Structures are given as C-alpha cells and as structure tokens.
C-alpha cells in the first residue's frame, strides 16, 4: 500500500484520485466512482465530493493507498 500526502486536513475524493494518479482528470474520476470501482475504508463510495482525511484508505483498480498529512 502506498501513501498519498495531502497538505490540508481533508481533500475531496475526486481530487484525491487525480492527485494519486488513479484518474487522469475529473471526468475519469467521476466514471470510476459512478462505476462502483472506488472504496473508502473498505466500503464502496459513490460520492465524488466525499471528504477524505489522513488515515483513510482508498482503493481503486486493485490498488490501495493511505491518505497522509504533509508534516
């Protein structure tokens, strides 16, 4: 599992997918989420605007990553 650092105390799921390289752009992130391909902490997430925080684990396409805060 790799880590993805964010600079604030939260980030929206669609933005995180782009930051992590799991989505090419916002439309791709929306397609992944609409296709039930994204999980947050083990549960399928259908809201692109879901707020993700450090410690959350996001899964997409067989890959998982943990959200961490930039020190």
Steps between C-alpha positions, in 0.01 A plus 500: 500500500641836406443833669363817347575824685253785519580848628167580668295311758272358228464461124203408283507148361502606135799728562682227688457254214664751267778578749575130546512442125205261508295734278619703204253783559174584673289321239704182544467525880123537460487192274698293752273605786179455297621152402524394866876453456608716796499406866572709808592303811372180338158629394392596148473878474272666246551867597774681309487780759556266794750656738800274553732558795844381608478137612231407246579219256378537143487212255461514123590259223653241731731758659471650848653809647493667840443873532764673709550861609800694385706591810 
